[in-house]
């Protein structure tokens, strides 16, 4: 389904698919680096007297990572070198990659390779622009700096002091010694020993605080120490002493840019350029500030001016390439410009690693990951500790499914930058993808410890915690992620160039977090809060069809089909070809009996299903829905088969080894058959209402029962009963599929029974891993599963007669009487005694009318059957129709349909859903139960018959349409209640309505048979099931494989 998750549906309260990935979505943090503004070395040539007083700004350093700062830029945690956050396509398969950019590293010449700009202007962060320091001979790291300037006679403010270093008293140091120390200071600066450089500068500065070469060097040292206030102070004094020193203006601008004062930084860069028109570094660094202001065309012009001045500047070619690459709106044209820039940089210098990294990023973004890896490898050969290249290569290797190599890359980045939260986040994401949840959780926590304001890490940690079963912690993480994202600036830095893109990106990321939170709240049953999350998504992305479809599905899950229909229609308005939304719209309309365009809708739906099946895709209609649709049996089977194939494919990717099975040989004397029941419905659910006693009724001398619960305890009486009475009960709700399958295998299970099929909470991938030698489907899903890994279906000859075997892929294990078990004789004995029963007046039912009833859910209704009911009401004037308000929003549609047939709407009586025991007791208040042919009363059929009310049912072809007939025949009165056509259905209902004596005799006989008929003899039923198990095992041992049989 191209990334659409399948949220299976339970019998009561249908679930719906999410249109974001079914699994939780990862928030992309940032990938490998993009735009870097490499700083060029320049000469210090004094020019005209121009001075602007330096502003005094407060620092903004957020966290340290290997000598580079990380700050919040453009709404994303930006390390020096942080690239853009990749926007998530809610229709993408799987999860959004977590990829982080790198922190810029100081190069050998004392220049700093700057931070990247995100694509779509995410961030062009000039974390460390080039800073220049004068040497005693006018050189810095081999670059000609010109001569120093000593100004005399200028009235100055008091000189700044050098703080934080051991003092060398100036009176004890000779001038020659001071010059020697200054040379040592330059060497210490060159090798990156900045504290030592500062200490060595102190004597020369104390001896003459007006030497501009010393001031320039000290300012540069403070810049590298990230003390930007002091850097500004020393460069400001340098300008006061010599207003023509362009380098001091540029250095001061660099510090201002680091403090986020881009406007003043640009003014100082312009001042430096006026003083020195050929100052290419000033152009390069000003471009960075312009990008932060969102002035992209002006930034490009700065780069191109620098290149016109000196075409050999490889750094500038590379920066310009990064900036072109970031212009996603230009598409191929922007990428072509970027590629030419990188190639020109490599033409000038084949050993220039950042250009290889740039090409790698470019290929990666074009999904040419193999070529990207080649480029990254070239960059790393040139620069072995190039963290940016390792990051990008890790992302591409991950896309190439080379997970171990990808993890190694991310681990290398963490070794290079142990204090970088972003790098840790990338590594944690890789561990998550490898299924190493404990390690992923630990690493995400380390990242958060380094940077507490890290929303992406909180989101992704939430995903890992959710998979680990730590649900409450996951909810807290998603909530924190949302709170932190709201605290981020909406439009900062380069986003100013495109505020609409900034808002879209912010909405996208919030939507991911809200979607994850909504999914987990929905799983916890906190439906109102879940709906609130999906409403936020729809508000954040009003033009997103997926947002409206997800909101509709949330409404649908709480039976708010009225508003669900509106949201599905909105989604389809925004995207006409949206099969999943259309399929759910059809189902919502069916649930509220909106039949105005029913034939046309089902015709289109069938076409879309057949189109997807023909294309090898997962169809938009789920097997549980298809079960009750007017589809051909062959189409319903193909839908189930495709979902089974999808499940098997999912299981094959889990990396589970082949599981051991007990030997295929007859049981020895005293050895018991080990049977596993696997279900998500051990609790307050129809399955447990019916089967609660079964697990404890097995003959323990023959059968050893294991129950594996896929959901945590709901504390209900049914859960407690099953836990207490089953010989072995294991809660595996928090386990993954591989571990559950492994446990079943380790327990030596002979026969595993899937009690879910395609219903809500199913984990069919467990069975696709073949944990037991014999596996069967039973009870939960009344249709073929179409799964080769479930070769048996337990049913009976009425449900699956020979003429209808084409409806099933499985071999059929045919039980005598009815396959559908219940335990009403034990659980609801009080219904037998009339004194315990309610009266009609208790439910506002007329005492003097013939009451026809149907307490099936409304989705089981169809127009032809309802029209038959209206005919019955016409022919039995003194009658009413008593229906269940399930869901409530179909009531008006039903009344409108009745009125259109000339039936007074007052003759249609709706009643609310009540608790189980009262529902069974009131079922006998009706005179005749009218069944729905497409999908019968199953659990409800047991309720009605145990209540002593006869039913009329019309079996069709498929399993779900024949269960009620099996129930009726198991009472011994099937011929009185089972019909073969709509005409016979109507006639029998009319006769029972008009012939009071016949109706009375039928009711008396039915009540009498409750005590002895096979339908309510649970002990005998369990014994018959054990015979089924024995025969299955015997067939397995003879080596001839599964086959259809009867017991």
JOHU-V315675 format. One line per field, one symbol per residue. ss: DSSP state (A for helix, B for strand, O for the rest). A space follows every 50 residues. Layout:
ss: ???
This chain:
ss: OOOOOOOOOOOOOOOOOOOOOOOOOOOOOOOOOOOOOOOOOOOOOOOOOO OOOOOOOOOOOOBBBOOBBBBBBOOBBBBOOOOOOOOOOOOOOOOOOOOO OOOOOBOOOOOBOOOOOOAAAOOOOOOOOOOOOOOOOOBBOOBBOOOOOB OOOOOOOOOOOOOOOOOOOAAAOOAAAAAAAAAAAAAAAAOOOAAAAAAA AAAAAAAOOOBAAAAAAAAAAAAAOOOAAAAAAAAAAAAAAOOOOAAAAA AAAAAAAAOOOAAAAAAAAAAAAAAOOOOAAAAAAAAAAAAAOOOAAAAA AAAAAAAAAOOOOAAAAAAAAAAAAOOAAAOAAAAAAAAAAAAAAAAAOO OOAAAAAAAAAAAAAOOOAAAAAAAAAAAAAAOOOOAAAAAAAAAAAAAO OOAAAAAAAAAAAAAAOOOOAAAAAAAAAAAAAOOOAAAAAAAAAAAAAA OOOOAAAAAAAAAAAAAOOOAAAAAAAAAAAAAAAAAOOOOOAAAAAAAA AAAAAAAAAAAAAAAAAAAAAAAOOOAAAAAAAAAAAAAAOOOOAAAAAA AAAAAAAOOOAAAAAAAAAAAAAAOOOOAAAAAAAAAAAAAOOOOOOAAA AAAAAAAAAAAAAAOOOOOOOOAAAAOOOOOOAAAAAAAAAAAAAAAAAA AAOOOOOOOOOOOOOOOOOOOOBBBBBBBOOOOOOAAAAAAOOAAAAOOO OOBBBBBBBOOOOOOOAAAAAAAAAOOBBBBOOOOOAAAAAAAAAAOOOO BBBBOOOOOOOOOOAAAAOOOOOBBBBOOOOOOOOOOOOOOBBBBBOOOO OAAAAAAOOOBBBBBOOOOOOOOAAAAOAAAAOAAAOOOAAAAOOOOOOB BBBBOOOAAAOOAAAAAAAAAAAAAOOOBBBBBBOOOAAAAAAAAAAAAA OOOOAAABBBBOOOOAAAAAAAAOOOOBBBOOOOOOOOAAAAAAAAOOOB BBBBOOOOAAAOAAAAAAAAOOOAAAABBOOAAAAAAAAAAAAAOAAAAA AAAAAAAAAOOOOAAAOAAAAAAAAAAAAAAAAAAAAAOOOOOOBBO
